[in-house]
């Protein structure tokens, strides 16, 4: 009898903590859907463009520059988007971003179809789409946390992170298959239609908007106040530093996947898509575990261990030349990515005052926007020494720097 009561109690606790219940909230479902569709298309475009540029130019540096063009707006505009989002209706910002991306990708599709597409066309419009993507953390993901509520914020962000990792798996796979069968224009057409669907979803979003900053303060003053909050929290400083390290020394590896696939593994676009999707597959599994089992007391450890696992995986990837071994390593690296990715936003949102969440998420966007530094370094090194040696250099530097940061900031280990 006691055993059956214990089982029943565990079932009640599980159902109460089940993050899938958040889907019953229409507002949460809509902002989650925007992330699912938008991020899938982002990764589809990234892989398809990477394969196209490498086939046309055979330059690893130019492939990296395409990703730089997408990431650079985070560094340039991320800090301003946070204060901006606190003053304006986030629904309108989401509609605007989806509309601009629909138009830009449609232009690329038309150019590719009529065969007058140039590399610089892609770079400009990818930069525009990257600018729209700066809205994700301070606008969309902040809404994910707010619609989840204080008690389920960790679960809601983890669920959104799990979904993002599905897109890291689904997007590259679709990108490789679509490019192989329909060409670059096919990939862009699919992306344009998907972004139009995002416009419709964003327009249907309903919530009460109240500007968090009623006073007509300058953006620079709001940003300064946000940075002062960060300075007072060693834990926040640690979160941002780890984010910078991984975005400079870890995540740029993705720009070299088309190069590894073509030059090292000697495989076709569809198999390159599967290789690129391997990390997302591992991250999806890991993020589901985090979403269902995570406890607030574990946030820091999961974040730190996840970061170490991910960057160690990239280092191991740089040392192998077998396709299926590369897939296995990326899958394990994805498990680490799950812990890092889910806890990154969760820690910022839980540590930030409510009236400063968008600002601090904007600062997080700037940290993520440091990726072009790593992408440029990786591209230059790959042109000089090859993709594998380049990955070895930057991932080993990242691993050493990460270990030093964890040692200096004890809050990351607690």
C-alpha positions as MATLAB code, in Angstrom:
seq = 'XXXXXXXXXXXXXXXXXXXXXXXXXXXXXXXXXXXXXXXXXXXXXXXXXXXXXXXXXXXXXXXXXXXXXXXXXXXXXXXXXXXXXXXXXXXXXXXXXXXXXXXXXXXXXXXXXXXXXXXXXXXXXXXXXXXXXXXXXXXXXXXXXXXXXXXXXXXXXXXXXXXXXXXXXXXXXXXXXXXXXXXXXXXXXXXXXXXXXXXXXXXXXXXXXXXXXXXXXXXXXXXXXXXXXXXXXXXXXXXXXXXXXXXXXXXXXXXXXXXXXXXXXXXXXXXXXXXXXXXXXXXXXXXXXXXXXXXXXXXXXXXXXXXXXXXXXXXXXXXXXXXXXXXXXXXXXXXXXXXXXXXXXXXXXXXXXXXXXXXXXXXXXXXXXXXXXXXXXXXXXXXXXXXXXXXXXXXXXXXXXXXXXXXXXXXXXX';
ca = [
       0.000    0.000    0.000;
       2.831    2.355    0.954;
       4.642    1.458   -2.262;
       1.587    2.318   -4.392;
       1.238    5.668   -2.587;
       4.891    6.446   -3.272;
       4.434    5.597   -6.952;
       1.332    7.788   -7.122;
       3.198   10.645   -5.396;
       6.042   10.390   -7.929;
       3.506   10.473  -10.771;
       1.909   13.636   -9.350;
       5.300   15.323   -8.933;
       6.318   14.321  -12.467;
       3.102   15.643  -14.003;
       3.394   18.880  -12.012;
       6.969   19.398  -13.266;
       6.245   18.153  -16.775;
       7.328   21.010  -19.068;
       5.017   19.735  -21.818;
       2.120   21.240  -19.845;
       3.415   24.632  -20.956;
       2.062   23.899  -24.430;
      -1.426   24.391  -22.997;
      -0.562   28.089  -22.775;
      -1.372   29.538  -26.250;
       1.088   32.407  -25.846;
       3.928   30.057  -24.902;
       3.018   27.784  -27.810;
       3.190   30.666  -30.281;
       6.586   32.016  -29.208;
       7.885   28.444  -29.051;
       6.620   27.871  -32.602;
       8.350   31.014  -33.825;
      11.619   29.687  -32.446;
      11.119   26.236  -33.942;
      10.378   27.465  -37.465;
      12.807   30.392  -37.466;
      15.784   28.447  -36.150;
      15.145   25.510  -38.478;
      15.324   27.869  -41.444;
      18.395   29.571  -40.036;
      20.326   26.299  -39.959;
      18.926   25.214  -43.326;
      20.185   28.442  -44.891;
      23.558   28.223  -43.140;
      24.379   24.763  -44.476;
      22.982   25.300  -47.979;
      24.873   28.586  -48.335;
      28.050   27.008  -46.950;
      27.972   24.170  -49.487;
      27.187   26.566  -52.356;
      29.957   29.032  -51.475;
      32.563   26.283  -51.066;
      31.587   24.650  -54.360;
      31.843   27.986  -56.191;
      34.987   29.383  -54.515;
      36.739   26.423  -52.752;
      37.640   28.958  -50.034;
      37.156   27.946  -46.398;
      37.596   31.603  -45.450;
      34.652   32.713  -47.610;
      32.498   29.973  -46.089;
      33.394   31.318  -42.640;
      32.683   34.884  -43.790;
      29.100   33.921  -44.661;
      28.581   32.801  -41.075;
      30.348   35.940  -39.839;
      27.865   38.048  -41.808;
      25.018   36.307  -39.954;
      26.623   36.602  -36.495;
      28.113   40.099  -36.722;
      24.815   41.960  -36.037;
      24.682   40.369  -32.578;
      27.922   42.115  -31.652;
      26.955   45.384  -33.356;
      23.326   45.724  -32.260;
      22.689   43.179  -29.487;
      23.304   45.619  -26.640;
      20.831   48.127  -28.116;
      18.060   45.602  -28.787;
      17.638   44.874  -25.051;
      16.734   48.444  -23.977;
      14.781   48.850  -27.234;
      12.671   45.767  -26.438;
      11.750   47.182  -23.028;
      10.056   50.188  -24.645;
       8.276   48.715  -27.648;
       5.648   46.037  -28.110;
       7.557   42.775  -28.582;
       4.796   41.423  -30.804;
       5.417   44.199  -33.326;
       9.167   43.538  -33.203;
       8.606   39.841  -33.939;
       6.284   40.661  -36.856;
       8.796   43.146  -38.252;
      11.686   40.684  -38.009;
       9.784   37.876  -39.735;
       8.609   40.229  -42.490;
      12.116   41.455  -43.270;
      13.467   37.890  -43.381;
      10.659   36.779  -45.694;
      11.474   39.567  -48.146;
      15.256   39.036  -48.023;
      15.114   35.270  -48.533;
      12.585   35.718  -51.354;
      15.076   38.027  -53.101;
      17.770   35.356  -52.796;
      15.407   32.687  -54.154;
      14.568   34.792  -57.217;
      18.246   35.595  -57.818;
      19.247   31.934  -57.551;
      16.403   30.786  -59.813;
      17.370   33.194  -62.601;
      21.096   32.453  -62.133;
      22.299   35.973  -61.364;
      23.091   35.320  -57.702;
      26.488   36.618  -56.551;
      28.396   35.861  -53.349;
      28.104   39.475  -52.221;
      24.312   39.307  -52.655;
      24.253   36.421  -50.196;
      26.545   38.222  -47.735;
      24.376   41.363  -47.637;
      21.066   39.563  -47.186;
      22.532   37.124  -44.662;
      23.674   40.178  -42.657;
      20.113   41.546  -42.822;
      18.684   38.238  -41.584;
      21.310   38.153  -38.851;
      20.157   41.602  -37.751;
      16.609   40.268  -37.414;
      17.934   37.286  -35.465;
      19.251   39.666  -32.776;
      15.617   39.839  -31.612;
      15.637   36.200  -30.514;
      17.221   36.456  -27.057;
      15.995   39.849  -25.778;
      12.522   39.488  -27.347;
      11.365   35.958  -28.185;
      13.297   33.959  -25.589;
      12.568   36.517  -22.876;
       8.863   36.016  -23.669;
       9.375   32.246  -23.411;
      10.647   32.731  -19.857;
       7.871   35.146  -18.906;
       5.083   32.965  -20.344;
       6.530   29.972  -18.449;
       6.160   31.755  -15.108;
       8.694   31.971  -12.249;
       8.225   28.371  -11.072;
       8.614   26.789  -14.515;
      11.058   29.228  -16.073;
      13.904   26.693  -15.992;
      11.699   24.021  -17.553;
      10.330   26.419  -20.172;
      13.759   27.640  -21.253;
      15.046   24.044  -21.262;
      12.127   22.995  -23.460;
      12.820   25.878  -25.824;
      16.496   24.918  -25.813;
      15.565   21.316  -26.624;
      13.518   22.610  -29.543;
      16.424   24.757  -30.713;
      18.555   21.632  -30.708;
      15.954   19.837  -32.810;
      16.342   22.655  -35.314;
      20.134   22.192  -35.229;
      19.432   18.622  -36.298;
      16.491   19.187  -38.637;
      17.718   22.384  -40.328;
      21.090   21.081  -41.590;
      19.513   17.783  -42.655;
      16.847   19.606  -44.669;
      19.491   21.994  -45.986;
      21.701   19.182  -47.265;
      18.852   17.177  -48.780;
      17.149   20.231  -50.305;
      20.395   21.512  -51.789;
      21.157   18.083  -53.222;
      17.758   17.685  -54.913;
      16.395   21.216  -55.479;
      19.496   23.392  -55.458;
      20.057   26.630  -53.580;
      16.873   28.225  -54.915;
      14.816   25.351  -53.480;
      16.301   25.927  -50.038;
      15.520   29.641  -50.222;
      11.922   29.055  -51.371;
      11.271   26.739  -48.421;
      12.800   29.322  -46.083;
      10.725   32.191  -47.506;
       7.456   30.258  -47.069;
       8.422   29.316  -43.510;
       9.222   32.904  -42.539;
       5.843   33.981  -43.938;
       4.212   31.446  -41.616;
       6.148   33.097  -38.775;
       4.562   36.440  -39.709;
       1.114   34.883  -39.297;
       2.020   33.339  -35.933;
       3.506   36.581  -34.611;
       0.412   38.534  -35.689;
      -1.786   36.137  -33.688;
       0.221   36.625  -30.493;
      -1.890   38.186  -27.723;
      -0.499   39.576  -24.479;
      -0.784   42.737  -22.418;
       2.073   45.063  -23.261;
       3.375   47.461  -20.642;
       6.673   49.261  -21.265;
       9.065   48.262  -18.491;
      10.810   51.634  -18.635;
       8.305   54.464  -18.543;
      10.915   57.236  -18.230;
      12.431   58.632  -21.400;
      15.922   57.420  -20.534;
      18.583   57.088  -23.203;
      19.505   53.663  -24.514;
      23.062   54.201  -23.318;
      21.872   54.937  -19.772;
      19.734   51.791  -19.745;
      22.679   49.796  -21.063;
      24.958   51.292  -18.408;
      22.485   50.285  -15.688;
      22.395   46.760  -17.094;
      26.192   46.503  -17.071;
      26.281   47.762  -13.467;
      24.022   44.835  -12.506;
      26.445   42.447  -14.195;
      29.461   43.912  -12.367;
      27.851   43.163   -9.001;
      27.316   39.478   -9.827;
      30.369   37.199  -10.255;
      27.964   34.474  -11.341;
      26.639   36.587  -14.226;
      30.191   37.545  -15.184;
      31.059   33.846  -15.295;
      28.050   33.032  -17.471;
      28.984   35.757  -19.945;
      32.689   34.788  -20.023;
      31.913   31.128  -20.710;
      29.516   32.232  -23.456;
      32.240   34.354  -25.066;
      34.781   31.509  -24.915;
      32.463   28.976  -26.543;
      31.342   31.402  -29.225;
      34.927   32.245  -30.163;
      36.533   28.812  -29.786;
      33.693   26.288  -30.040;
      30.669   27.131  -32.153;
      32.627   28.408  -35.198;
      33.358   24.738  -35.964;
      29.950   24.570  -37.698;
      31.223   26.763  -40.537;
      33.845   24.101  -41.312;
      31.397   21.197  -41.563;
      30.949   21.626  -45.356;
      34.753   21.770  -45.697;
      35.260   18.660  -43.544;
      32.548   16.847  -45.467;
      34.007   17.649  -48.879;
      37.764   17.542  -48.209;
      38.239   15.159  -45.268;
      35.285   12.755  -45.353;
      34.668   12.970  -49.134;
      30.851   12.763  -48.844;
      27.880   14.250  -50.730;
      25.658   17.173  -49.573;
      22.991   14.935  -48.000;
      25.615   13.192  -45.842;
      27.150   16.550  -44.940;
      23.684   17.517  -43.706;
      23.555   14.400  -41.520;
      27.033   15.178  -40.145;
      25.960   18.717  -39.295;
      22.767   17.384  -37.699;
      24.619   14.981  -35.379;
      25.362   17.615  -32.757;
      21.737   18.737  -32.803;
      20.581   15.149  -32.313;
      22.737   14.733  -29.216;
      21.712   18.145  -27.936;
      18.034   17.270  -28.354;
      18.388   14.141  -26.217;
      20.371   16.038  -23.602;
      17.963   18.968  -23.536;
      14.989   16.659  -22.946;
      16.787   15.155  -19.962;
      17.539   18.651  -18.657;
      13.957   19.834  -19.220;
      12.403   16.955  -17.269;
      14.971   16.453  -14.504;
      16.703   19.796  -13.893;
      16.584   21.381  -10.438;
      17.573   25.004   -9.669;
      20.445   23.818   -7.462;
      21.999   22.091  -10.496;
      21.929   25.081  -12.875;
      25.583   26.140  -12.482;
      27.050   22.635  -12.618;
      25.001   21.643  -15.657;
      26.069   24.846  -17.420;
      29.769   24.351  -16.676;
      29.945   20.605  -17.359;
      27.985   21.110  -20.570;
      30.431   23.756  -21.792;
      33.438   21.529  -21.010;
      31.873   18.534  -22.749;
      31.038   20.516  -25.878;
      34.421   22.132  -26.443;
      36.221   18.853  -25.622;
      34.121   17.217  -28.330;
      35.166   19.821  -30.903;
      38.818   19.192  -29.986;
      38.335   15.443  -30.511;
      36.546   16.083  -33.828;
      39.621   17.900  -35.121;
      41.717   14.746  -34.667;
      39.633   12.187  -36.607;
      39.250   11.523  -40.325;
      36.482    8.901  -40.281;
      32.955   10.061  -41.157;
      31.002    7.891  -38.697;
      33.469    8.593  -35.883;
      32.965   12.302  -36.542;
      29.191   11.829  -36.259;
      29.591   10.000  -32.928;
      31.850   12.698  -31.481;
      29.461   15.466  -32.519;
      26.553   13.576  -30.941;
      28.378   13.491  -27.585;
      29.364   17.154  -27.978;
      25.665   17.851  -28.485;
      24.893   16.412  -25.049;
      27.185   19.049  -23.587;
      25.643   21.724  -25.764;
      22.245   20.849  -24.274;
      23.316   21.639  -20.724;
      25.172   24.781  -21.726;
      22.428   26.101  -24.013;
      19.524   25.499  -21.648;
      21.216   26.960  -18.579;
      22.719   29.960  -20.388;
      19.434   31.861  -20.753;
      17.952   30.362  -17.587;
      20.780   31.670  -15.404;
      20.609   35.148  -16.933;
      16.819   35.367  -16.557;
      16.796   34.060  -12.982;
      19.682   36.276  -11.840;
      18.366   39.436  -13.535;
      15.785   41.797  -11.973;
      12.509   41.581  -13.893;
      12.786   45.140  -15.207;
      16.273   44.428  -16.584;
      15.797   41.015  -18.192;
      15.714   42.266  -21.767;
      18.808   44.392  -21.150;
      20.807   41.503  -19.714;
      19.599   39.193  -22.484;
      20.814   41.895  -24.862;
      24.235   41.727  -23.202;
      24.088   37.950  -23.697;
      23.414   38.573  -27.393;
      26.577   40.688  -27.562;
      28.571   37.841  -25.985;
      27.142   35.451  -28.565;
      27.991   38.064  -31.177;
      31.697   37.535  -30.435;
      31.502   34.475  -32.713;
      32.777   36.403  -35.783;
      36.164   36.709  -34.051;
      36.435   32.933  -33.871;
      34.953   32.467  -37.329;
      37.509   34.805  -38.889;
      40.385   33.149  -37.032;
      39.150   29.703  -38.004;
      38.666   30.670  -41.642;
      42.154   32.185  -41.924;
      43.776   29.215  -40.181;
      41.819   26.770  -42.357;
      43.033   28.471  -45.532;
      46.623   28.276  -44.236;
      46.755   24.866  -42.547;
      43.519   23.055  -43.405;
      40.243   22.715  -41.510;
      41.357   20.007  -39.080;
      44.508   21.749  -37.835;
      42.581   25.018  -37.560;
      39.950   23.325  -35.384;
      42.671   21.793  -33.202;
      44.248   25.198  -32.575;
      41.118   27.136  -31.627;
      39.416   24.334  -29.648;
      42.544   23.643  -27.546;
      42.852   27.369  -26.814;
      39.181   27.467  -25.844;
      39.477   24.444  -23.569;
      42.454   25.946  -21.732;
      40.723   29.328  -21.332;
      37.509   27.696  -20.133;
      39.336   25.687  -17.452;
      41.077   28.868  -16.285;
      37.752   30.746  -16.064;
      36.109   27.969  -14.047;
      39.092   27.971  -11.682;
      39.019   31.744  -11.155;
      35.217   32.036  -10.685;
      34.142   29.452   -8.048;
      30.429   30.308   -8.479;
      30.495   28.344  -11.743;
      31.388   25.162   -9.842;
      28.709   25.376   -7.139;
];
